[in-house]
Amino acid sequence: MAKILIIYASDYGSTEKMAQAAAEGVAAVAGSEAVLRTAEEVTADDFLSSDGVLVGTPVHMGSMDWRLKKMIDTVCSGLWMQDKVNGKVIGAFASGSGYGNGGGGVELTFLSVLNNFAELGMIIVPLPKNTVNYKKGGLHWGVYGRSADEDLNNHGVSEEILALSRQHAIHVTRAAIALKNAEVFS
Ligand SMILES: Cc1cc2nc3c(=O)[nH]c(=O)nc-3n(C[C@H](O)[C@H](O)[C@H](O)COP(=O)(O)O)c2cc1C
C-alpha cells in the first residue's frame, strides 16, 4: 500500500477536478490512500508521511501557478536542504486553455514543475503513450487537460481527461509501492 499526496492549485475548477480524479485512481489501488491538498494547505509533514506525490497546476503565462511555486520555494526548500524526499515518486498534471493542442506553454509548464521536483531527488513517473485516452490529452510528461474550445470558451475538462488522470495516478501509486517494497532509498 502507499500514501500518495496530491497537491494542486486551481481558480476555475479544472485542475481541481483532475486532482479529484487522481485521488480516485490512487484509491483504486488496493490499500492505498490519497491525501488531497491545495498548494496553500500542504505542509512538510504531508510530504514526509507520503510515499509519492502528484502535483497539478493551471498553465499561467506558459508556466506554473504562483501558489505552487511559492509552496516549492517555502515548504519544499527545507526538505531539499535535508534530503528528506529523495527517492519518492512524482507525477505531474496540468490544465490550460491556450490555442493549439499543446496549449500555450504547457510543455514548459510540465518541465518547470518536474525540474523542481527532480531537484528534490524525486523520481518522475511519466505517462506512457499506450495509456487509454492518451491522444485526448496525454503528454509524456503527464496528463494535460484543455479546458476551453477553439474560441477560448471554458467548458472544463472532459471525462476522457479525468479517466486519464485516474490512470496516471494508478501508475504513480504502483511505482511508489514498488520502490517502497524494494527499499531502494531507505
Ligand atoms: C493568469 C492566467 C494566465 C493563463 N495563461 C495561460 C497560458 O499561458 N496558456 C494556456 O494554455 N492557458 C492559460 N490560462 C488558462 C488556464 O490555464 C486554463 O483556463 C486552466 O484550465 C485553468 O485551470 P483551473 O480551472 O484549474 O483554474 C491562463 C489563465 C490565467 C487566469
The ligand as an SDF file (V2000), in Angstrom:
LIG
                    3D

 31 33  0  0  0  0  0  0  0  0999 V2000
   -3.4460   34.4640  -15.3170 C   0  0  0  0  0  0  0  0  0  0  0  0
   -3.7580   33.3590  -16.2960 C   0  0  0  0  0  0  0  0  0  0  0  0
   -2.8240   33.0320  -17.2680 C   0  0  0  0  0  0  0  0  0  0  0  0
   -3.0740   31.9860  -18.1650 C   0  0  0  0  0  0  0  0  0  0  0  0
   -2.1230   31.6560  -19.0710 N   0  0  0  0  0  0  0  0  0  0  0  0
   -2.3150   30.5940  -19.9010 C   0  0  0  0  0  0  0  0  0  0  0  0
   -1.2960   30.1710  -20.7950 C   0  0  0  0  0  0  0  0  0  0  0  0
   -0.2150   30.7390  -20.8670 O   0  0  0  0  0  0  0  0  0  0  0  0
   -1.5340   29.0890  -21.5710 N   0  0  0  0  0  0  0  0  0  0  0  0
   -2.7180   28.4100  -21.5400 C   0  0  0  0  0  0  0  0  0  0  0  0
   -2.8810   27.4110  -22.2540 O   0  0  0  0  0  0  0  0  0  0  0  0
   -3.7260   28.7970  -20.7020 N   0  0  0  0  0  0  0  0  0  0  0  0
   -3.5390   29.8590  -19.8880 C   0  0  0  0  0  0  0  0  0  0  0  0
   -4.5200   30.2310  -18.9840 N   0  0  0  0  0  0  0  0  0  0  0  0
   -5.7630   29.4680  -18.9440 C   0  0  0  0  0  0  0  0  0  0  0  0
   -5.7740   28.4540  -17.8160 C   0  0  0  0  0  0  0  0  0  0  0  0
   -4.5930   27.7000  -17.8050 O   0  0  0  0  0  0  0  0  0  0  0  0
   -6.9560   27.4840  -18.0120 C   0  0  0  0  0  0  0  0  0  0  0  0
   -8.1600   28.1980  -18.0250 O   0  0  0  0  0  0  0  0  0  0  0  0
   -6.9690   26.3990  -16.9570 C   0  0  0  0  0  0  0  0  0  0  0  0
   -7.8430   25.3710  -17.3680 O   0  0  0  0  0  0  0  0  0  0  0  0
   -7.4260   26.9520  -15.6170 C   0  0  0  0  0  0  0  0  0  0  0  0
   -7.3620   25.9300  -14.6620 O   0  0  0  0  0  0  0  0  0  0  0  0
   -8.3070   25.9930  -13.3670 P   0  0  0  0  0  0  0  0  0  0  0  0
   -9.7440   25.8240  -13.8660 O   0  0  0  0  0  0  0  0  0  0  0  0
   -7.8660   24.8540  -12.5270 O   0  0  0  0  0  0  0  0  0  0  0  0
   -8.0870   27.3220  -12.7310 O   0  0  0  0  0  0  0  0  0  0  0  0
   -4.3020   31.2910  -18.1020 C   0  0  0  0  0  0  0  0  0  0  0  0
   -5.2580   31.6660  -17.1280 C   0  0  0  0  0  0  0  0  0  0  0  0
   -4.9900   32.6750  -16.2560 C   0  0  0  0  0  0  0  0  0  0  0  0
   -6.0200   33.0320  -15.2000 C   0  0  0  0  0  0  0  0  0  0  0  0
  1  2  1  0
  2  3  1  0
  2 30  2  0
  3  4  2  0
  4  5  1  0
  4 28  1  0
  5  6  2  0
  6  7  1  0
  6 13  1  0
  7  8  2  0
  7  9  1  0
  9 10  1  0
 10 11  2  0
 10 12  1  0
 12 13  2  0
 13 14  1  0
 14 15  1  0
 14 28  1  0
 15 16  1  0
 16 17  1  0
 16 18  1  0
 18 19  1  0
 18 20  1  0
 20 21  1  0
 20 22  1  0
 22 23  1  0
 23 24  1  0
 24 25  2  0
 24 26  1  0
 24 27  1  0
 28 29  2  0
 29 30  1  0
 30 31  1  0
M  END
$$$$
